[in-house]
């Protein structure tokens, strides 16, 4: 699960996830087989079955949503 920091809002409508935070707003269309459930300040990404495609998309989708949350809270940083 992904924990949302204070001040971050997430919504999912028809496979389009929108994350809003202090640094801006990000929107992304995700694969329709993945289920995203928002429960308070916790976001859970669930897969429909244990097929190879579903398992691969599960990890990708979770990472994409987490990166969106990080992007609207801390923004982009470049380390040397």
Secondary structure as UniProt FT lines:
FT   STRAND          2..3
FT   TURN            6..7
FT   STRAND          9..13
FT   TURN            14..15
FT   STRAND          16..21
FT   TURN            22..23
FT   STRAND          24..29
FT   TURN            32..33
FT   STRAND          35..39
FT   TURN            40..41
FT   STRAND          42..46
FT   HELIX           52..73
//
